[in-house]
């Protein structure tokens, strides 16, 4: 698309950020409304893992994302 429009790739990627964020916000709202419709109780707070523990145990899942960002910016 960047080549077709003859603009740098980062401009195309930047233009795609807002629709992507709107998509995920809408998806989150839809899932939450569906959960409420079915009257499924929210997960207990003690069942939700702490952010620090999740990042400490699963940091390597961020490596592919970092590689893509680095590869697209190079």
Secondary structure, 3 states (H helix, E strand, C coil): CHHHHCCCHHHHHHHHHHHHHHHHHHHHHHHHHHHHHCCCCCCCHHHCCCHHHHHHHHHHHHHHHHHHHHHHHC
